[in-house]
Amino acid sequence: MQSTTRPTDRTVQLMATCLCDAFFDDVARATVEVLEHVGCEVEFPENQTCCGQPAFNCGDWPASREVMRHTARVFDGSKPVIVPSGSCAAMLFHGAPLEFEKEKDLPTVQKLANRTWELADFLVNGLGVEKWPGRFPARIAFHRACHTRGTGSGEAALKLLESIEGLEVVPFGEAEQCCGFGGTFSVSFPHVSSSMGCLKLEHLTEMNPDFIVSGDMSCLMHLSGLAERGEKPVKTLHFAQILQTALHRHG
Amino acid sequence: MAEQKVELFARRLDHGVQKAVHNNSAAGTEKRYNVLGTDYSAPDDLRRLAGQIRQHSIEYLDTYLEQAEQSLKRQGAHVHFAVTADDACRAVSDILQKAGAKKVVKSKSMISEEIHLNDHLGTMGIESVETDLGEYIIQIDGDHPSHIVKPIIHKNRRDIAKSFEREGLGDYNDDPETITRRARVFMRDKYLQADAGITGANFVSAESGRLVLVTNEGNSRFCLAAPKIHIALVGIEKVIPSDADLAVLLNLLGRSATGQQLTVYTEFINGPARTDRPSGPQEMHVIFVDNQRSEILASDCREILRCIRCGACLNVCPVYRQASGHAYRSVYPGPLGAVLSPLLAGKKFKELADLPKASSLCGACNEVCPVDIPIPDLLLKLRNRGHQEHAPSPGTPPMGAFAKLASSPMLWRFAMKSNKVMNLVPLEKLPLPYLQPWLKTRTLPTWRGGEFRSWMKSRHKK
């Protein structure tokens, strides 16, 4: 469980995540614009790399701790650290304290854990944003990324999405099921992972939504990659991109 | 490239079996969700409370186990302790041999599966008949359970009708009611002929010595109706402090397991027959089985001992739904088994160290667990242990180079930009063994490394 007294200052540090660094600059840009819209000043520590989750999930905790120590140094300070990914955020506030349980520098990563916010969680539960302005006329299926279980992120994202004019969130079956990505799981269990993903796609597209939306690019990258290979491409958007687009359509 | 064993099993699994396992599991998840949501305004609070009760029970297991022993003896039961699976089997056969017992009826018990009791009794010339319908079908087929609550989740009624025909239980008939009626007729004689009834236990109250058994078929009651001897095999972790704790645990067990508010039969057994309570077996033996549990209790994965064997984590697990229970090569499948089985393996940990990897770490198991076991954390800890002990893990990329790269910001930025070359070549041709399985079923987006960094810089200049 995360600390209930996480900082809510409006000068924030952005952890863009390695996926946005490598593939999804549009999502990172959307995150900056969304944060600026609510009055935040966004700092981007240049030396950031990755949260270390790939090694953590592979069981190579010494390698993962090496990356996490670097990350803790890069994000030193007291400002909120905002992450446009439930998965990477969970690595900072849950995974890191777990892998440092028996390490001397546990307090350092615990301090970072207590400053970490997933984007939607920060907007709604941190800054108290209740409604999002603008328009986004579309029907979307919202995939609540697995690493936001037990956090306020899923509810928060839905609250803002549902407040946008013209936007309809459609229901689908087996909503609690994973998209099958799981990081390196998708590489070492390709058949199981793909089968999970195809089943997820079937459910997500039941109501023919215009977009599949999530707060995690890893799930969306997996789902759209599968759909494209299966020659039934789907359109995906990160939660922040919907907020950004709605703003642009705001009179 | 070598393949993960669970992956290989799933890939070769019969499509019909996979569908049956998926549909049955998904139905279980939905029933659980509906009944808990309807009956309780805050089921998660209840799960956390139950988790605290169970955690407390195992933290003070030494105290409660002793107290349970005293209480059971006070009720007139004999209490035995078995350190290993072999010890437990021997304890059972010793009791039976001493009494000259030749025929045994069994109600469903996972620990008897764990110690391979039926095989042992067979070699001793003792007939042991499983009386739970699913377990009976497993027994006549020489099969293994693929789910801890629904042992034949992988079979359909046509398979079962064929087995019954083969066993001489009537002509082929796949009507479920007919199958059940035939099993009942067959079982009645077995109950009447049996010298002893063997059960497990869902809980043992340390305070009262009450042994609690839940079933839906009532077979455990029949097992204890005619036979003179009752033997209960109980994992040491099944002890709870007091009867009052059952109010929380029983309310969660049925709902989590089968979506029932309570199982059809819930038995509270207070020792053998006495003059003031003449029904039931004359002799009652409780065998507490350790079989590695003390080791688990001493480890950093002790939370798994909270488990009350409801099977909700199996039902909700997307990997279980794809791979089915037999993929886990052990008595306990699914997320629970991926943690418990390698730990129960003791010195043979490495043989099952691949199981904790068979998970996307989606956390659905923790979300449905009635005793709030942090299963994903335990899977991760076991992955770390597997890595430390150099357990083989096919398809897991080495992480040393990644860690170096991700701890060197200059190198990282360079790699981000230079990898753009990937956009110019067909990825399928790249000699990157860990990329190829991904690309077989999925595409990768265009590499845009460093673009965001440039954008941020350009904004600050303005």
Chai-1 contact restraints between the chains, C-beta under 6 A:
chainA,res_idxA,chainB,res_idxB,connection_type,confidence,min_distance_angstrom,max_distance_angstrom,comment,restraint_id
A,A16,B,F452,contact,1.0,0.0,6.0,A-B,restraint_1
A,D21,B,M416,contact,1.0,0.0,6.0,A-B,restraint_2
A,A22,B,G449,contact,1.0,0.0,6.0,A-B,restraint_3
A,F23,B,P445,contact,1.0,0.0,6.0,A-B,restraint_4
A,F23,B,R448,contact,1.0,0.0,6.0,A-B,restraint_5
A,D25,B,R448,contact,1.0,0.0,6.0,A-B,restraint_6
A,D25,B,E451,contact,1.0,0.0,6.0,A-B,restraint_7
A,D25,B,F452,contact,1.0,0.0,6.0,A-B,restraint_8
A,A28,B,F452,contact,1.0,0.0,6.0,A-B,restraint_9
A,F44,B,M456,contact,1.0,0.0,6.0,A-B,restraint_10
A,N47,B,P409,contact,1.0,0.0,6.0,A-B,restraint_11
A,T49,B,A406,contact,1.0,0.0,6.0,A-B,restraint_12
A,T49,B,W412,contact,1.0,0.0,6.0,A-B,restraint_13
A,C50,B,A406,contact,1.0,0.0,6.0,A-B,restraint_14
A,A55,B,M399,contact,1.0,0.0,6.0,A-B,restraint_15
A,A55,B,A403,contact,1.0,0.0,6.0,A-B,restraint_16
A,C58,B,T396,contact,1.0,0.0,6.0,A-B,restraint_17
A,C58,B,M399,contact,1.0,0.0,6.0,A-B,restraint_18
A,G59,B,R383,contact,1.0,0.0,6.0,A-B,restraint_19
A,G59,B,N384,contact,1.0,0.0,6.0,A-B,restraint_20
A,G59,B,G386,contact,1.0,0.0,6.0,A-B,restraint_21
A,G59,B,H387,contact,1.0,0.0,6.0,A-B,restraint_22
A,D60,B,H387,contact,1.0,0.0,6.0,A-B,restraint_23
A,D60,B,M399,contact,1.0,0.0,6.0,A-B,restraint_24
A,W61,B,N384,contact,1.0,0.0,6.0,A-B,restraint_25
A,A63,B,M399,contact,1.0,0.0,6.0,A-B,restraint_26
A,A63,B,G400,contact,1.0,0.0,6.0,A-B,restraint_27
A,A63,B,A403,contact,1.0,0.0,6.0,A-B,restraint_28
A,E66,B,A403,contact,1.0,0.0,6.0,A-B,restraint_29
A,E66,B,S407,contact,1.0,0.0,6.0,A-B,restraint_30
A,V67,B,A403,contact,1.0,0.0,6.0,A-B,restraint_31
A,V67,B,A406,contact,1.0,0.0,6.0,A-B,restraint_32
A,V67,B,S407,contact,1.0,0.0,6.0,A-B,restraint_33
A,H70,B,S407,contact,1.0,0.0,6.0,A-B,restraint_34
A,L98,B,D377,contact,1.0,0.0,6.0,A-B,restraint_35
A,C146,B,C362,contact,1.0,0.0,6.0,A-B,restraint_36
A,C146,B,G363,contact,1.0,0.0,6.0,A-B,restraint_37
A,R149,B,G363,contact,1.0,0.0,6.0,A-B,restraint_38
A,R149,B,E367,contact,1.0,0.0,6.0,A-B,restraint_39
A,E176,B,A364,contact,1.0,0.0,6.0,A-B,restraint_40
A,Q177,B,P318,contact,1.0,0.0,6.0,A-B,restraint_41
A,C178,B,P318,contact,1.0,0.0,6.0,A-B,restraint_42
A,C178,B,S360,contact,1.0,0.0,6.0,A-B,restraint_43
A,C178,B,C362,contact,1.0,0.0,6.0,A-B,restraint_44
A,G182,B,S360,contact,1.0,0.0,6.0,A-B,restraint_45
A,G182,B,L361,contact,1.0,0.0,6.0,A-B,restraint_46
A,F185,B,S360,contact,1.0,0.0,6.0,A-B,restraint_47
A,V187,B,Y434,contact,1.0,0.0,6.0,A-B,restraint_48
A,V187,B,P437,contact,1.0,0.0,6.0,A-B,restraint_49
A,V187,B,W438,contact,1.0,0.0,6.0,A-B,restraint_50
A,S188,B,Q4,contact,1.0,0.0,6.0,A-B,restraint_51
A,S188,B,G395,contact,1.0,0.0,6.0,A-B,restraint_52
A,S188,B,T396,contact,1.0,0.0,6.0,A-B,restraint_53
A,F189,B,Q4,contact,1.0,0.0,6.0,A-B,restraint_54
A,F189,B,E7,contact,1.0,0.0,6.0,A-B,restraint_55
A,P190,B,P437,contact,1.0,0.0,6.0,A-B,restraint_56
A,H191,B,E7,contact,1.0,0.0,6.0,A-B,restraint_57
A,H191,B,A10,contact,1.0,0.0,6.0,A-B,restraint_58
A,H191,B,R11,contact,1.0,0.0,6.0,A-B,restraint_59
A,V192,B,E7,contact,1.0,0.0,6.0,A-B,restraint_60
A,V192,B,A10,contact,1.0,0.0,6.0,A-B,restraint_61
A,V192,B,V319,contact,1.0,0.0,6.0,A-B,restraint_62
A,V192,B,Q322,contact,1.0,0.0,6.0,A-B,restraint_63
A,S194,B,T441,contact,1.0,0.0,6.0,A-B,restraint_64
A,S195,B,Q322,contact,1.0,0.0,6.0,A-B,restraint_65
A,M196,B,P318,contact,1.0,0.0,6.0,A-B,restraint_66
A,G225,B,R442,contact,1.0,0.0,6.0,A-B,restraint_67
A,G225,B,T443,contact,1.0,0.0,6.0,A-B,restraint_68
A,L226,B,R442,contact,1.0,0.0,6.0,A-B,restraint_69
A,E228,B,T443,contact,1.0,0.0,6.0,A-B,restraint_70
A,R229,B,T441,contact,1.0,0.0,6.0,A-B,restraint_71
A,R229,B,R442,contact,1.0,0.0,6.0,A-B,restraint_72
A,R229,B,T443,contact,1.0,0.0,6.0,A-B,restraint_73
